[in-house]
Amino acid sequence: MDISDFTIDVPQTDLDDLTARLTRTRFPNGHATGWGTGTDLDTMRRLTSYWVQDYDWRRVEARLNEFPHHLADGTLHFIHARSDRPDARPIVLLHGWADSFAKYVGIIDALRNPVNADAPAFHVVVPSLPGFGFSEQLPDGDAGPETTAAPLVALMETLGYDRYFVHGGDWGSVVGQEVVRANPDRILGLHLTDIPFPNLFMVDRESVTDDEKSFLDALDSWSENDAAYVSIQSSRPLTLAYGLSDSPVGLAAWIIDHFGRHSDSLPSDEDLITNVMTYWVRNSIHSSTRLYSEGAAWDEESGDQDRADTEDWADTGDWDPVIHVPTAIAVFPRDIGRPPREFVERFFDVVRYTVHPRGGHFAALEVPELVVADIQAFAGNLEAE
């Protein structure tokens, strides 16, 4: 891969257009309050006002550009922040949806140059997944977990990292396990904040323990009450994108809904809007949803994507569900699912399992200190063995 330097520099005309759209926002009618039927209206009014009056993209842009940004083959965006420590190990941090590479910016320095000299240090690689942020999208029909993982594997090899750690959450955990599966001998360890969701459909429910049954029942309830976005992004992503590509507040509401439902407390206003901006300034909401619409292994018998059965997520031929590298999972109480250890052990060689006292689905933004400490403890224990 050819590596070139990259600087985030959004054209001023795009920012002026954004401001004009924000000032013309038409909010929903009615008297909806709270998060019960979607993103809280009062929250969106307040955030829109903040976005127009107080949010400073140029200041955020300058802060982001303090880290070394690059493009691989002119298409894959990533941050590559090397440690000053000679004993540092490489780690690649993989985001999901509806977040972005920006989720990890706040933990890069703590990982690469920890204050505690006894803590492990890392050379930190933070890519934008293909189709997200400043990365170009993959060819049509190619946006599955394996094809998304392939350029990341090539990137780490190009950077000269023979062995490295992988961290991921949400789609980052799905793609992360494919990175591991592609070259297990190169992986020092896999650190996850949730279990890859396709794995949920690979278990014979007649064989589960009581704790596993409670976990799966809770996910069934989530699927019935909170997972409508998965169906829409899987079956009608283009229809959705017409609205979200045209309305910044519509885009923000669609994204922030997931932070409101699956966080102990919302991240700062600046972090929320910066995350939305990574989608807006590149008009990448449609390409980001292709992991949903193209990422499932639909078979011919299931018909079209409107009525795919859950088995189709697992219809992967000779695919081996077990990851044979040291794995840690950090469980957060407000996440979508909180798998018991025995469930995780069906798919991974679990050497560390931690239930944290707070945090949710976007833990690196909500409780960055807990995520950093968990990664450090995992790597430190492996090095001590």
Legacy VTK file of the C-alpha trace (Angstrom):
# vtk DataFile Version 3.0
C-alpha trace
ASCII
DATASET POLYDATA
POINTS 385 float
0.000 0.000 0.000
1.161 3.539 -0.738
1.031 5.725 2.395
0.606 9.491 2.054
0.122 12.274 4.586
-3.365 13.676 5.038
-4.748 16.798 6.678
-8.402 17.307 7.515
-9.443 20.535 5.795
-13.157 20.905 5.167
-13.905 23.578 2.537
-15.367 26.757 4.016
-18.171 26.634 1.459
-19.289 23.323 2.985
-19.291 24.827 6.471
-21.250 27.865 5.276
-23.797 25.574 3.642
-24.083 23.593 6.881
-24.757 26.738 8.906
-27.436 27.822 6.455
-29.158 24.438 6.696
-29.007 24.457 10.485
-30.562 27.904 10.734
-33.442 26.766 8.499
-34.186 23.637 10.524
-37.841 22.680 10.761
-38.388 20.616 13.898
-41.148 17.998 14.274
-44.568 19.134 15.401
-46.419 17.702 18.366
-45.429 17.490 21.994
-43.066 14.522 22.078
-40.779 14.553 25.115
-38.178 12.133 26.365
-36.468 9.356 24.432
-39.356 6.891 24.322
-40.200 7.356 20.637
-36.894 8.682 19.348
-34.301 11.349 19.999
-35.525 13.773 22.638
-36.873 16.951 20.997
-35.593 19.314 23.691
-32.134 17.761 23.392
-32.124 18.265 19.634
-33.256 21.886 19.903
-30.482 22.565 22.412
-27.820 20.765 20.364
-28.849 22.559 17.180
-28.526 25.912 18.926
-25.109 24.878 20.240
-24.063 23.689 16.775
-24.891 27.059 15.221
-23.764 29.401 17.973
-20.932 27.733 19.889
-19.506 24.731 18.070
-16.232 25.590 16.335
-15.308 23.039 13.672
-12.048 24.794 12.840
-10.894 24.443 16.449
-11.915 20.774 16.496
-10.275 20.252 13.111
-7.016 21.714 14.423
-7.157 19.435 17.465
-7.750 16.377 15.286
-4.866 17.399 13.034
-2.488 17.366 15.999
-2.313 13.628 15.358
-0.579 12.244 12.254
-3.245 11.445 9.649
-2.550 9.402 6.537
-4.201 7.786 3.533
-3.379 4.273 2.366
-3.592 3.986 -1.422
-5.414 7.311 -1.374
-8.576 5.665 -0.019
-8.170 4.422 3.566
-7.893 7.139 6.213
-6.090 6.425 9.464
-4.279 8.018 12.375
-0.868 6.550 13.175
0.369 7.770 16.561
3.599 6.076 17.614
4.730 5.845 21.213
7.987 7.248 22.546
8.536 3.983 24.405
10.903 1.406 22.844
8.829 -1.435 24.333
5.529 -0.237 22.835
3.316 -2.752 21.039
1.054 -1.877 18.086
-2.718 -1.754 18.499
-5.437 -1.011 15.951
-8.664 0.531 17.294
-11.779 -0.215 15.226
-14.938 1.866 15.556
-18.479 0.888 14.628
-21.747 2.556 13.769
-22.958 5.166 14.722
-19.563 6.385 15.826
-16.287 7.060 14.025
-12.527 7.273 14.362
-13.121 10.385 16.499
-14.384 8.142 19.315
-10.804 7.084 20.013
-9.019 10.421 19.737
-9.413 11.023 23.469
-7.583 7.825 24.445
-4.676 7.875 21.992
-2.228 9.726 24.242
-3.099 7.628 27.298
-2.358 4.479 25.302
0.805 5.574 23.515
2.516 7.433 26.374
0.887 6.396 29.673
1.644 8.463 32.760
2.358 5.275 34.681
5.695 4.071 33.343
4.830 0.515 34.391
1.733 0.421 32.187
2.022 -1.022 28.667
2.476 1.490 25.857
1.165 1.204 22.313
1.767 2.443 18.814
-1.831 3.423 18.045
-3.490 2.989 14.645
-7.031 4.363 14.289
-8.589 3.857 10.848
-11.872 5.116 9.502
-13.603 1.960 8.303
-14.200 1.965 4.527
-17.269 4.081 3.804
-16.939 6.025 7.070
-15.404 9.410 7.754
-12.490 10.230 5.482
-12.159 6.729 3.990
-13.567 5.959 0.569
-16.191 3.251 0.298
-15.631 -0.222 -1.115
-17.068 -1.244 -4.508
-20.788 -1.986 -4.603
-21.643 -5.356 -3.140
-18.315 -5.645 -1.332
-18.989 -4.008 2.040
-19.031 -7.139 4.198
-16.950 -7.758 7.328
-14.287 -9.787 5.507
-13.802 -7.287 2.689
-13.822 -4.432 5.204
-11.140 -6.192 7.229
-8.876 -6.926 4.251
-7.444 -3.399 3.767
-6.922 -3.108 7.534
-4.855 -6.289 7.536
-2.865 -4.948 4.583
-2.405 -1.611 6.349
-0.874 -3.140 9.474
1.476 -5.197 7.317
2.472 -2.113 5.318
3.214 -0.237 8.543
5.661 -2.996 9.424
3.758 -4.441 12.360
4.384 -8.174 12.376
2.365 -8.652 15.567
-0.278 -6.399 17.076
-3.349 -6.072 19.273
-6.858 -5.517 17.918
-9.573 -3.591 19.776
-13.130 -3.140 18.565
-16.718 -2.420 19.486
-20.011 -2.681 17.585
-19.104 -3.261 13.907
-15.512 -2.848 15.071
-15.836 -6.133 16.953
-17.297 -7.843 13.868
-14.561 -6.513 11.596
-11.977 -7.067 14.316
-12.636 -10.777 14.510
-12.226 -10.944 10.724
-8.861 -9.181 11.028
-7.887 -11.848 13.552
-9.259 -14.675 11.436
-7.294 -13.443 8.401
-3.926 -13.673 10.167
-4.201 -15.189 13.671
-0.450 -15.745 13.964
0.104 -11.983 13.827
-2.368 -11.124 16.592
-1.075 -10.577 20.124
-4.590 -10.313 21.524
-8.162 -9.277 20.764
-9.926 -6.785 23.050
-13.679 -6.271 22.641
-16.359 -4.149 24.271
-19.143 -6.374 22.958
-19.570 -9.713 21.268
-19.874 -9.596 17.450
-23.603 -9.706 16.836
-23.602 -12.318 14.021
-22.333 -14.762 16.665
-25.621 -14.363 18.522
-27.406 -16.361 15.830
-25.000 -19.295 15.932
-26.046 -20.795 19.255
-28.470 -23.657 19.739
-30.813 -22.139 22.296
-31.621 -25.581 23.652
-28.037 -25.801 24.918
-27.723 -22.486 26.767
-27.320 -21.936 30.491
-29.769 -19.871 32.528
-27.466 -16.842 32.379
-27.078 -17.225 28.626
-30.841 -17.526 28.227
-31.362 -14.300 30.188
-28.828 -12.561 27.960
-30.461 -13.807 24.755
-33.951 -12.979 26.044
-32.797 -9.420 26.765
-31.463 -9.158 23.225
-34.772 -10.461 21.872
-36.521 -7.665 23.759
-34.054 -5.128 22.358
-34.666 -6.464 18.844
-38.410 -6.027 19.245
-38.286 -2.557 20.789
-35.075 -0.787 19.777
-33.624 -2.390 16.652
-35.833 -0.860 13.964
-32.802 1.029 12.660
-31.115 -2.294 11.835
-34.035 -3.337 9.634
-34.161 0.033 7.893
-30.412 0.244 7.304
-30.382 -3.353 6.082
-33.336 -3.161 3.713
-33.898 0.506 2.752
-30.622 2.360 3.354
-30.883 4.482 0.220
-34.382 5.713 1.039
-33.178 6.689 4.499
-30.110 8.433 3.083
-32.109 10.947 1.040
-33.303 12.598 4.224
-30.144 12.198 6.284
-27.845 13.418 3.501
-29.901 16.588 3.134
-30.690 17.535 6.743
-27.869 17.874 9.278
-30.336 17.879 12.167
-32.042 14.794 10.765
-28.653 13.096 10.534
-27.745 14.153 14.067
-31.053 12.920 15.474
-30.660 9.535 13.768
-27.143 9.104 15.163
-27.619 10.613 18.618
-30.676 8.439 19.258
-28.277 5.541 19.815
-26.165 7.521 22.265
-29.275 8.485 24.210
-30.534 4.927 24.474
-27.301 3.126 25.230
-25.221 5.501 27.362
-25.115 6.150 31.091
-24.873 9.818 30.214
-24.469 11.594 26.906
-20.931 12.537 25.869
-20.153 16.243 25.721
-21.988 18.360 23.170
-18.723 18.877 21.307
-18.010 15.152 21.109
-21.554 14.404 19.931
-21.469 17.007 17.168
-17.911 16.139 16.128
-18.998 12.545 15.633
-21.935 13.700 13.495
-19.618 15.980 11.529
-17.484 13.008 10.451
-20.584 11.754 8.625
-21.852 15.128 7.392
-18.721 16.664 5.878
-18.099 13.572 3.753
-21.759 12.771 3.057
-21.034 9.228 4.223
-24.233 8.163 5.958
-25.345 5.975 3.051
-21.959 4.315 2.571
-21.703 3.711 6.329
-24.943 1.717 6.331
-23.677 -0.657 3.652
-22.240 -2.859 6.396
-25.869 -3.557 7.288
-27.268 -3.943 3.781
-24.315 -5.909 2.390
-22.747 -7.338 5.536
-25.204 -10.188 6.115
-24.607 -13.451 4.287
-27.994 -13.579 2.578
-28.700 -16.880 0.859
-30.863 -17.445 -2.188
-33.517 -19.352 -0.255
-34.246 -16.459 2.079
-35.560 -14.204 -0.664
-34.835 -10.503 -0.625
-33.566 -8.444 2.270
-37.080 -7.563 3.423
-37.655 -10.978 4.955
-34.305 -12.486 5.790
-34.366 -15.004 8.624
-31.870 -14.739 11.445
-30.175 -17.900 10.186
-28.970 -15.947 7.168
-26.560 -13.978 9.334
-24.759 -17.242 10.039
-24.940 -18.877 6.607
-21.213 -18.744 6.005
-20.235 -22.175 4.741
-16.965 -23.389 6.240
-16.568 -20.316 8.426
-15.107 -21.196 11.834
-16.821 -19.241 14.624
-14.022 -19.805 17.139
-11.222 -17.245 17.507
-8.070 -18.949 18.795
-6.140 -15.957 20.149
-6.112 -14.507 23.684
-9.274 -12.431 24.032
-10.573 -9.935 26.579
-14.077 -8.562 26.763
-15.059 -5.487 28.736
-18.768 -5.443 29.599
-20.537 -2.143 30.300
-23.930 -1.967 32.059
-25.724 0.286 29.562
-24.548 -1.563 26.475
-27.044 -3.223 24.152
-26.150 -6.657 25.497
-24.166 -7.924 28.475
-23.017 -11.430 27.590
-22.068 -13.809 30.396
-18.574 -15.218 30.256
-19.702 -18.696 29.241
-21.397 -17.263 26.151
-18.265 -15.405 25.074
-16.212 -18.559 25.614
-18.236 -20.307 22.911
-16.435 -18.123 20.358
-13.223 -16.833 21.916
-10.249 -17.888 24.014
-11.223 -15.655 26.929
-8.378 -14.745 29.271
-9.974 -11.615 30.739
-13.647 -10.873 31.412
-14.553 -7.662 33.226
-17.928 -6.174 34.136
-17.494 -2.445 34.648
-19.599 -0.329 37.032
-20.641 2.274 34.479
-20.580 3.040 30.781
-22.466 1.921 27.719
-22.170 1.130 24.034
-19.795 4.011 23.251
-17.492 3.371 26.188
-14.376 5.025 24.743
-16.283 8.333 24.744
-18.240 7.803 27.972
-15.640 6.207 30.255
-12.309 6.500 28.423
-10.296 5.852 31.566
-11.978 2.457 32.048
-11.359 1.430 28.444
-7.693 2.452 28.620
-7.176 0.653 31.936
-8.846 -2.503 30.617
-6.687 -2.582 27.481
-3.557 -1.951 29.543
-4.417 -4.675 32.067
-5.132 -7.163 29.277
-1.865 -6.465 27.468
0.115 -6.292 30.694
-1.117 -9.668 31.889
-0.251 -11.279 28.557
3.248 -9.823 28.632
3.743 -11.076 32.201
2.931 -14.667 31.259
LINES 1 386
385 0 1 2 3 4 5 6 7 8 9 10 11 12 13 14 15 16 17 18 19 20 21 22 23 24 25 26 27 28 29 30 31 32 33 34 35 36 37 38 39 40 41 42 43 44 45 46 47 48 49 50 51 52 53 54 55 56 57 58 59 60 61 62 63 64 65 66 67 68 69 70 71 72 73 74 75 76 77 78 79 80 81 82 83 84 85 86 87 88 89 90 91 92 93 94 95 96 97 98 99 100 101 102 103 104 105 106 107 108 109 110 111 112 113 114 115 116 117 118 119 120 121 122 123 124 125 126 127 128 129 130 131 132 133 134 135 136 137 138 139 140 141 142 143 144 145 146 147 148 149 150 151 152 153 154 155 156 157 158 159 160 161 162 163 164 165 166 167 168 169 170 171 172 173 174 175 176 177 178 179 180 181 182 183 184 185 186 187 188 189 190 191 192 193 194 195 196 197 198 199 200 201 202 203 204 205 206 207 208 209 210 211 212 213 214 215 216 217 218 219 220 221 222 223 224 225 226 227 228 229 230 231 232 233 234 235 236 237 238 239 240 241 242 243 244 245 246 247 248 249 250 251 252 253 254 255 256 257 258 259 260 261 262 263 264 265 266 267 268 269 270 271 272 273 274 275 276 277 278 279 280 281 282 283 284 285 286 287 288 289 290 291 292 293 294 295 296 297 298 299 300 301 302 303 304 305 306 307 308 309 310 311 312 313 314 315 316 317 318 319 320 321 322 323 324 325 326 327 328 329 330 331 332 333 334 335 336 337 338 339 340 341 342 343 344 345 346 347 348 349 350 351 352 353 354 355 356 357 358 359 360 361 362 363 364 365 366 367 368 369 370 371 372 373 374 375 376 377 378 379 380 381 382 383 384
